[in-house]
Amino acid sequence: MEDHQTLESFLSEESLKRCIQALTEAAEEISSLLRKGAGLLGLSSVNTFGDQQLQIDVLADQVIEKALQKSGVVESICSEERSKERPCGGTGFAVAYDPLDGSSIIDTNFAVGTIFGILKGGSFIGHRGREWTAAGCFVYGPRTELTLAVADEEYAHQFICIPQDSKDATVLGRWKRNRVFKTIESGKLFAPGNLRSTVDNSGYQKLVNYWMSNKYQLRYTGGMVPDVNQLLIKGKGVFCNPASISSPAKLRLLFECIPLAFLIEKAGGRSSNGNISLLDIPVNETEERCQVCYGAKEEVERFDAMVGQMFI
Ligand SMILES: O=P(O)(O)OC[C@H]1O[C@](O)(COP(=O)(O)O)[C@@H](O)[C@@H]1O
Protein backbone atom coordinates (compact mmCIF):
# COMPACT_ATOMS: atom_id res chain seq x y z
CA MET A 1 0.00 0.00 0.00
CA GLU A 2 1.60 3.35 -1.00
CA ASP A 3 -0.14 6.43 0.38
CA HIS A 4 2.94 8.67 0.19
CA GLN A 5 1.97 10.14 3.57
CA THR A 6 4.91 12.27 4.73
CA LEU A 7 6.83 11.44 7.89
CA GLU A 8 5.85 14.93 9.02
CA SER A 9 2.12 14.18 8.95
CA PHE A 10 2.62 10.64 10.31
CA LEU A 11 4.24 11.90 13.54
CA SER A 12 1.79 13.72 15.82
CA GLU A 13 3.80 14.28 19.03
CA GLU A 14 5.95 17.43 18.56
CA SER A 15 9.08 16.46 20.56
CA LEU A 16 9.22 12.96 19.04
CA LYS A 17 8.86 14.61 15.63
CA ARG A 18 11.89 16.82 16.38
CA CYS A 19 13.90 13.83 17.58
CA ILE A 20 13.14 11.79 14.45
CA GLN A 21 13.69 14.84 12.24
CA ALA A 22 17.22 15.06 13.70
CA LEU A 23 17.82 11.38 12.91
CA THR A 24 16.58 11.79 9.31
CA GLU A 25 18.88 14.78 8.77
CA ALA A 26 21.82 12.71 10.05
CA ALA A 27 20.79 9.74 7.88
CA GLU A 28 20.71 11.91 4.76
CA GLU A 29 24.24 13.11 5.57
CA ILE A 30 25.51 9.56 6.26
CA SER A 31 23.91 8.35 3.02
CA SER A 32 25.78 10.99 1.01
CA LEU A 33 29.04 10.25 2.88
CA LEU A 34 28.69 6.55 2.00
CA ARG A 35 28.04 7.41 -1.64
CA LYS A 36 31.27 9.49 -1.59
CA GLY A 37 33.03 6.31 -0.34
CA ALA A 38 36.63 7.19 -1.19
CA GLY A 39 38.99 7.93 1.71
CA LEU A 40 36.38 7.15 4.26
CA LEU A 41 37.13 3.47 4.58
CA GLY A 42 40.48 3.63 6.36
CA LEU A 43 40.73 2.15 9.84
CA SER A 44 40.90 4.82 12.56
CA SER A 45 40.55 3.52 16.12
CA VAL A 46 39.06 0.92 18.50
CA ASN A 47 35.63 1.29 20.20
CA THR A 48 34.64 0.42 23.78
CA PHE A 49 33.83 -3.13 22.60
CA GLY A 50 37.40 -3.45 21.38
CA ASP A 51 36.26 -3.55 17.74
CA GLN A 52 38.31 -1.85 15.04
CA GLN A 53 36.41 1.29 13.96
CA LEU A 54 36.26 2.46 10.37
CA GLN A 55 36.58 6.22 9.88
CA ILE A 56 33.03 6.21 8.52
CA ASP A 57 31.75 4.58 11.78
CA VAL A 58 33.27 7.39 13.85
CA LEU A 59 32.02 10.04 11.43
CA ALA A 60 28.48 8.63 11.38
CA ASP A 61 28.53 8.54 15.19
CA GLN A 62 29.50 12.23 15.34
CA VAL A 63 26.97 13.27 12.66
CA ILE A 64 24.12 11.67 14.66
CA GLU A 65 25.30 13.11 18.00
CA LYS A 66 25.49 16.64 16.52
CA ALA A 67 21.97 16.39 15.03
CA LEU A 68 20.48 15.08 18.31
CA GLN A 69 22.19 17.85 20.29
CA LYS A 70 20.69 20.44 17.91
CA SER A 71 17.18 18.98 18.36
CA GLY A 72 16.98 20.11 22.03
CA VAL A 73 14.70 17.18 22.92
CA VAL A 74 17.35 14.57 23.76
CA GLU A 75 18.56 14.24 27.37
CA SER A 76 21.10 11.42 26.96
CA ILE A 77 22.69 9.39 24.17
CA CYS A 78 24.85 6.28 23.85
CA SER A 79 26.05 4.41 20.79
CA GLU A 80 27.82 1.25 19.70
CA GLU A 81 30.93 3.40 19.13
CA ARG A 82 30.71 5.16 22.55
CA SER A 83 28.50 2.95 24.70
CA LYS A 84 28.47 4.92 27.98
CA GLU A 85 25.26 7.02 28.36
CA ARG A 86 26.20 10.73 28.27
CA PRO A 87 24.26 14.03 28.47
CA CYS A 88 23.00 15.51 25.17
CA GLY A 89 21.94 18.92 26.41
CA GLY A 90 18.16 18.64 25.82
CA THR A 91 15.09 17.35 27.67
CA GLY A 92 12.69 14.56 26.80
CA PHE A 93 14.31 11.42 25.46
CA ALA A 94 17.16 8.97 25.81
CA VAL A 95 18.45 7.77 22.42
CA ALA A 96 20.62 4.68 21.76
CA TYR A 97 21.98 3.97 18.29
CA ASP A 98 24.32 1.91 16.13
CA PRO A 99 25.55 4.62 13.74
CA LEU A 100 26.57 2.23 10.96
CA ASP A 101 25.73 -1.43 11.17
CA GLY A 102 27.44 -3.75 8.72
CA SER A 103 31.05 -2.63 9.08
CA SER A 104 32.24 -5.90 7.53
CA ILE A 105 30.35 -5.25 4.30
CA ILE A 106 30.91 -1.53 3.68
CA ASP A 107 33.98 -2.22 1.54
CA THR A 108 31.93 -4.67 -0.55
CA ASN A 109 29.33 -1.91 -1.13
CA PHE A 110 26.42 -3.99 0.21
CA ALA A 111 23.44 -2.24 1.82
CA VAL A 112 24.20 -1.18 5.42
CA GLY A 113 22.19 0.72 8.01
CA THR A 114 21.75 2.88 11.10
CA ILE A 115 19.72 1.45 14.02
CA PHE A 116 18.11 3.53 16.81
CA GLY A 117 15.88 3.28 19.88
CA ILE A 118 14.07 6.14 21.67
CA LEU A 119 12.80 6.11 25.28
CA LYS A 120 11.08 8.90 27.23
CA GLY A 121 13.41 9.92 30.07
CA GLY A 122 17.16 10.08 30.65
CA SER A 123 18.38 6.47 30.67
CA PHE A 124 17.74 3.00 29.22
CA ILE A 125 19.15 1.20 32.26
CA GLY A 126 16.55 -0.98 33.97
CA HIS A 127 14.01 -0.54 31.15
CA ARG A 128 12.59 -3.12 28.71
CA GLY A 129 12.00 -2.62 25.03
CA ARG A 130 8.24 -2.82 25.66
CA GLU A 131 8.51 0.56 27.45
CA TRP A 132 10.23 2.27 24.50
CA THR A 133 8.63 5.23 22.66
CA ALA A 134 9.89 4.38 19.19
CA ALA A 135 12.59 2.49 17.28
CA GLY A 136 13.77 2.16 13.71
CA CYS A 137 16.48 1.63 11.15
CA PHE A 138 17.72 3.48 8.09
CA VAL A 139 18.74 1.33 5.12
CA TYR A 140 21.47 2.73 2.85
CA GLY A 141 21.05 0.74 -0.34
CA PRO A 142 20.09 1.80 -3.87
CA ARG A 143 17.39 3.81 -2.04
CA THR A 144 17.67 5.42 1.35
CA GLU A 145 14.72 4.25 3.46
CA LEU A 146 13.55 4.43 7.06
CA THR A 147 11.61 1.65 8.77
CA LEU A 148 9.93 3.09 11.86
CA ALA A 149 7.61 1.93 14.64
CA VAL A 150 6.08 4.19 17.28
CA ALA A 151 4.59 2.85 20.53
CA ASP A 152 1.32 4.80 20.09
CA GLU A 153 0.82 3.72 16.47
CA GLU A 154 -0.05 0.31 15.05
CA TYR A 155 2.30 -1.59 12.73
CA ALA A 156 5.73 -0.74 11.33
CA HIS A 157 6.06 1.81 8.52
CA GLN A 158 8.59 2.39 5.75
CA PHE A 159 9.44 5.82 4.38
CA ILE A 160 11.59 6.48 1.31
CA CYS A 161 13.80 9.58 1.14
CA ILE A 162 13.04 11.63 -1.98
CA PRO A 163 16.33 13.40 -2.89
CA GLN A 164 17.01 17.02 -1.88
CA ASP A 165 15.93 18.53 -5.19
CA SER A 166 12.29 17.72 -4.54
CA LYS A 167 9.84 20.60 -4.21
CA ASP A 168 9.11 19.67 -0.59
CA ALA A 169 10.85 22.28 1.62
CA THR A 170 10.83 20.55 4.99
CA VAL A 171 13.19 17.69 5.94
CA LEU A 172 10.39 15.39 7.03
CA GLY A 173 8.43 16.37 3.93
CA ARG A 174 11.13 14.61 1.87
CA TRP A 175 10.34 11.25 3.54
CA LYS A 176 7.29 9.59 2.00
CA ARG A 177 5.59 6.45 3.28
CA ASN A 178 5.76 3.65 0.71
CA ARG A 179 4.85 0.62 2.83
CA VAL A 180 3.03 -0.46 6.01
CA PHE A 181 4.05 -3.80 7.57
CA LYS A 182 1.17 -5.59 9.33
CA THR A 183 2.08 -9.30 9.23
CA ILE A 184 5.05 -11.70 9.09
CA GLU A 185 3.77 -15.13 8.08
CA SER A 186 5.56 -18.44 7.93
CA GLY A 187 7.45 -18.72 4.63
CA LYS A 188 10.57 -20.47 3.36
CA LEU A 189 13.15 -17.71 3.61
CA PHE A 190 16.10 -17.95 6.02
CA ALA A 191 18.97 -15.62 7.01
CA PRO A 192 21.41 -17.60 9.18
CA GLY A 193 23.95 -15.44 11.04
CA ASN A 194 27.07 -16.69 12.88
CA LEU A 195 26.90 -19.92 10.86
CA ARG A 196 30.38 -20.89 12.12
CA SER A 197 28.76 -21.54 15.54
CA THR A 198 27.15 -24.69 14.06
CA VAL A 199 30.47 -26.50 14.72
CA ASP A 200 29.73 -26.54 18.45
CA ASN A 201 26.02 -25.71 18.61
CA SER A 202 24.29 -28.93 17.56
CA GLY A 203 20.82 -27.37 17.92
CA TYR A 204 21.73 -24.71 15.35
CA GLN A 205 23.22 -27.38 13.09
CA LYS A 206 19.92 -29.30 13.23
CA LEU A 207 17.93 -26.12 12.48
CA VAL A 208 20.08 -25.30 9.43
CA ASN A 209 19.60 -28.88 8.20
CA TYR A 210 15.85 -28.46 8.71
CA TRP A 211 15.81 -25.28 6.57
CA MET A 212 17.91 -26.90 3.86
CA SER A 213 16.00 -30.16 3.74
CA ASN A 214 12.74 -28.19 3.55
CA LYS A 215 14.11 -26.15 0.64
CA TYR A 216 14.10 -22.77 2.37
CA GLN A 217 15.51 -19.91 0.25
CA LEU A 218 18.81 -18.53 1.58
CA ARG A 219 18.88 -14.70 1.73
CA TYR A 220 21.83 -13.45 3.87
CA THR A 221 24.19 -10.50 3.25
CA GLY A 222 25.96 -10.25 6.61
CA GLY A 223 24.26 -6.91 7.27
CA MET A 224 21.75 -7.18 10.10
CA VAL A 225 19.68 -4.17 8.90
CA PRO A 226 18.93 -5.36 5.33
CA ASP A 227 18.76 -9.01 6.48
CA VAL A 228 16.09 -8.31 9.15
CA ASN A 229 14.31 -5.58 7.17
CA GLN A 230 13.68 -8.08 4.36
CA LEU A 231 11.46 -10.13 6.68
CA LEU A 232 9.16 -7.08 6.96
CA ILE A 233 9.20 -6.38 3.21
CA LYS A 234 8.65 -10.02 2.17
CA GLY A 235 6.23 -10.54 5.08
CA LYS A 236 7.80 -13.90 5.85
CA GLY A 237 10.88 -15.84 6.95
CA VAL A 238 13.41 -16.04 9.77
CA PHE A 239 16.71 -14.34 10.74
CA CYS A 240 18.94 -15.56 13.56
CA ASN A 241 22.41 -15.04 15.04
CA PRO A 242 22.89 -17.73 17.72
CA ALA A 243 25.84 -18.17 20.06
CA SER A 244 28.16 -21.05 20.95
CA ILE A 245 31.28 -21.56 23.11
CA SER A 246 33.66 -20.98 20.17
CA SER A 247 31.50 -18.20 18.60
CA PRO A 248 29.89 -16.24 21.46
CA ALA A 249 27.04 -13.75 20.90
CA LYS A 250 28.26 -10.60 19.13
CA LEU A 251 25.13 -8.52 18.57
CA ARG A 252 24.46 -5.69 21.07
CA LEU A 253 21.19 -5.92 23.01
CA LEU A 254 20.58 -2.15 23.31
CA PHE A 255 22.00 -0.87 20.00
CA GLU A 256 20.94 -3.68 17.60
CA CYS A 257 18.73 -6.43 19.05
CA ILE A 258 15.90 -4.55 20.87
CA PRO A 259 15.30 -1.83 18.20
CA LEU A 260 14.86 -4.45 15.44
CA ALA A 261 12.67 -6.57 17.75
CA PHE A 262 10.47 -3.49 18.29
CA LEU A 263 9.94 -3.24 14.50
CA ILE A 264 9.37 -6.96 13.95
CA GLU A 265 6.85 -7.30 16.80
CA LYS A 266 4.95 -4.17 15.70
CA ALA A 267 4.59 -5.87 12.31
CA GLY A 268 3.05 -8.99 13.87
CA GLY A 269 6.28 -11.04 14.01
CA ARG A 270 8.17 -12.51 16.97
CA SER A 271 11.63 -12.03 18.48
CA SER A 272 13.56 -14.23 20.93
CA ASN A 273 16.89 -14.81 22.68
CA GLY A 274 16.13 -18.52 22.57
CA ASN A 275 13.72 -18.28 25.46
CA ILE A 276 11.89 -14.95 25.80
CA SER A 277 11.02 -11.95 23.60
CA LEU A 278 13.87 -9.47 23.29
CA LEU A 279 11.37 -6.79 24.34
CA ASP A 280 11.10 -8.41 27.80
CA ILE A 281 14.83 -8.29 28.61
CA PRO A 282 15.70 -5.32 30.86
CA VAL A 283 18.88 -3.44 29.83
CA ASN A 284 21.20 -3.74 32.82
CA GLU A 285 24.27 -2.31 31.11
CA THR A 286 24.80 -0.80 27.66
CA GLU A 287 27.44 -3.27 26.51
CA GLU A 288 25.37 -6.45 26.86
CA ARG A 289 25.47 -8.85 23.88
CA CYS A 290 22.72 -11.31 23.02
CA GLN A 291 21.80 -14.12 20.65
CA VAL A 292 18.76 -13.35 18.56
CA CYS A 293 16.02 -14.75 16.36
CA TYR A 294 13.38 -12.75 14.46
CA GLY A 295 10.56 -13.81 12.16
CA ALA A 296 7.19 -15.50 11.93
CA LYS A 297 5.76 -16.99 15.16
CA GLU A 298 6.24 -20.59 13.95
CA GLU A 299 9.86 -19.98 12.88
CA VAL A 300 10.85 -18.34 16.17
CA GLU A 301 9.17 -21.13 18.16
CA ARG A 302 11.17 -23.64 16.11
CA PHE A 303 14.39 -21.71 16.98
CA ASP A 304 13.50 -21.73 20.70
CA ALA A 305 12.79 -25.48 20.57
CA MET A 306 15.89 -26.47 18.57
CA VAL A 307 18.52 -23.89 19.66
CA GLY A 308 17.09 -22.53 22.92
CA GLN A 309 19.62 -21.05 25.33
CA MET A 310 22.31 -23.73 25.25
CA PHE A 311 25.19 -21.25 25.11
CA ILE A 312 24.24 -18.01 26.81
O1 LIG B 1 29.36 -12.66 10.32
P1 LIG B 1 28.21 -13.09 11.13
O2 LIG B 1 28.53 -13.81 12.36
O3 LIG B 1 27.18 -13.80 10.34
O4 LIG B 1 27.54 -11.76 11.75
C1 LIG B 1 27.22 -10.70 10.99
C2 LIG B 1 26.51 -9.72 11.88
O5 LIG B 1 27.45 -8.82 12.46
C3 LIG B 1 27.12 -7.48 12.10
O6 LIG B 1 27.90 -7.10 11.03
C4 LIG B 1 27.30 -6.55 13.31
O7 LIG B 1 28.49 -6.07 13.39
P2 LIG B 1 28.86 -4.47 13.20
O8 LIG B 1 27.93 -3.71 14.04
O9 LIG B 1 30.25 -4.44 13.67
O10 LIG B 1 28.70 -4.18 11.81
C5 LIG B 1 25.66 -7.52 11.72
O11 LIG B 1 25.31 -6.51 10.85
C6 LIG B 1 25.55 -8.88 11.06
O12 LIG B 1 24.23 -9.41 11.11
The ligand as a Gaussian input file, in Angstrom:
#p B3LYP/6-31G(d) Opt

LIG

0 1
 O       29.360000     -12.657000      10.317000
 P       28.211000     -13.086000      11.126000
 O       28.532000     -13.810000      12.358000
 O       27.176000     -13.803000      10.340000
 O       27.539000     -11.763000      11.748000
 C       27.219000     -10.700000      10.989000
 C       26.513000      -9.715000      11.879000
 O       27.448000      -8.816000      12.463000
 C       27.117000      -7.480000      12.103000
 O       27.901000      -7.104000      11.031000
 C       27.300000      -6.552000      13.314000
 O       28.492000      -6.067000      13.392000
 P       28.856000      -4.474000      13.203000
 O       27.929000      -3.708000      14.045000
 O       30.250000      -4.439000      13.672000
 O       28.696000      -4.178000      11.809000
 C       25.664000      -7.518000      11.717000
 O       25.312000      -6.511000      10.853000
 C       25.546000      -8.883000      11.065000
 O       24.231000      -9.406000      11.109000

